[in-house]
Amino acid sequence: LQSSFKLFGIDLGLHTIVIAHATFCVVVAYNNVVARLRRLPRSPEEASADLGADSWMTFRRITLPGMRTALLSGGLLAFALSFDEVIVTLFAAGPGARTLPVWVYSELQRSYQLPVVNVVALLLVLVSVVPVWIAQRIGGGEITRGGR
């Protein structure tokens, strides 16, 4: 990927990090959403069409609420995968670009920074767990083909 950036004359920086991470993380979110769409029953969408709703209203009122936890979990999985890929970040980053995972990785080498790194790691765990908990609370009553 870095050679492609160089070939097209794109300077390395934050935008190349975003492109690199989006390249492999979009697959995780996509697979999650497609799996959910396959499990959703079609009868509510058919009933919506029979009652005169257009395709946009059917998507907004029927399909999207059924997919919201899949979208959230796909986003969280992509975030976790992206956060874990320090090597991809190092290859796609420019000379001045430092992301949080790269910072954590570099600060682990210094023993006097371990308390700070531990606090940052705890905050990152909370940032990952709280949305999952909220999604569980919001989407607990979703109906899929397999039951509840």
C-alpha positions in Angstrom: 0.0 0.0 0.0 2.9 2.3 0.8 4.3 1.8 -2.7 1.0 2.7 -4.2 0.9 5.9 -2.3 4.4 6.7 -3.5 3.6 5.7 -7.1 0.7 8.2 -7.1 2.6 10.9 -5.3 0.6 10.8 -2.2 2.5 12.0 0.9 2.2 9.8 3.9 0.2 11.2 6.8 -3.1 10.9 8.7 -5.1 10.5 5.5 -3.0 7.5 4.4 -3.5 5.9 7.8 -7.3 6.2 7.4 -7.1 4.7 3.9 -5.0 1.8 5.0 -7.2 1.0 8.0 -10.4 1.4 6.0 -9.1 -1.0 3.4 -9.1 -4.0 5.7 -11.6 -2.9 8.4 -14.5 -2.3 6.1 -14.7 -6.0 5.4 -15.3 -6.8 9.1 -18.2 -4.3 9.3 -19.6 -5.4 5.9 -19.6 -9.1 6.9 -21.3 -8.3 10.2 -24.1 -6.3 8.5 -24.6 -8.8 5.7 -25.0 -11.7 8.2 -27.6 -9.7 10.1 -29.5 -8.8 6.9 -29.7 -12.5 6.0 -31.2 -13.3 9.4 -33.8 -10.6 9.3 -37.3 -11.8 8.3 -38.6 -10.4 5.0 -42.3 -10.3 6.1 -42.2 -6.8 7.8 -40.6 -5.3 4.6 -43.2 -7.0 2.5 -46.0 -5.8 4.8 -44.6 -2.3 4.6 -44.6 -2.4 0.8 -48.2 -3.7 0.8 -49.3 -0.8 3.0 -47.9 1.7 0.5 -44.5 2.6 2.0 -41.8 3.5 -0.5 -38.4 1.8 -0.4 -36.7 4.6 1.6 -39.4 4.6 4.3 -39.2 0.8 4.5 -35.5 1.0 4.9 -35.6 3.7 7.5 -38.4 2.3 9.6 -38.0 -1.5 9.2 -34.6 -2.5 7.9 -32.3 0.0 9.6 -33.6 -0.6 13.2 -33.1 -4.3 12.6 -29.5 -3.7 11.6 -28.5 -1.1 14.2 -26.7 -3.5 16.6 -25.0 -5.1 13.6 -23.7 -1.7 12.5 -22.6 -0.9 16.0 -20.9 -4.2 16.6 -19.3 -4.1 13.1 -18.0 -0.6 13.9 -16.6 -1.8 17.3 -15.0 -4.8 15.7 -13.4 -2.7 13.0 -12.2 -0.3 15.7 -10.7 -3.1 17.7 -9.0 -4.6 14.7 -7.8 -1.2 13.5 -6.4 -0.4 17.0 -4.5 -3.7 17.0 -2.8 -3.1 13.7 0.2 -1.0 14.8 2.3 -2.4 12.0 -0.2 -1.1 9.3 -0.1 2.3 11.0 3.7 2.4 11.1 3.9 1.6 7.3 1.1 4.1 6.4 2.1 6.9 8.7 4.2 9.8 7.7 7.2 11.1 9.7 5.1 13.2 12.1 1.9 11.2 12.4 1.5 9.4 15.7 -1.7 7.5 16.6 -2.7 6.3 20.0 -1.7 2.7 19.4 1.7 3.7 18.2 2.1 6.0 21.2 1.1 3.2 23.6 3.5 0.8 21.8 6.4 3.3 22.0 5.7 4.2 25.7 5.7 0.6 26.8 9.5 0.7 26.2 9.8 3.2 29.0 9.2 1.8 32.5 8.5 5.2 34.1 5.5 5.7 31.7 3.8 2.4 32.6 1.2 4.0 35.0 0.2 6.4 32.3 -0.1 3.7 29.7 -2.1 1.6 32.2 -4.6 4.4 32.6 -4.9 5.0 28.9 -5.4 1.2 28.4 -8.2 1.2 31.0 -9.9 4.1 29.3 -9.7 2.4 26.0 -11.3 -0.7 27.5 -14.1 1.4 28.9 -14.5 3.2 25.5 -15.0 -0.3 23.9 -17.2 -1.8 26.6 -19.7 1.0 27.2 -21.0 1.1 23.6 -21.5 -2.7 23.7 -23.4 -2.4 26.9 -25.6 0.4 25.5 -26.2 -1.7 22.4 -27.3 -4.7 24.5 -29.7 -2.4 26.4 -31.1 -0.8 23.3 -31.3 -3.9 21.0 -32.2 -6.5 23.6 -35.7 -7.1 22.1 -34.8 -7.4 18.4 -36.6 -10.1 16.5 -34.7 -12.2 14.0 -35.5 -15.4 12.1 -33.8 -17.4 14.8 -36.0 -16.0 17.6 -34.9 -13.6 20.3 
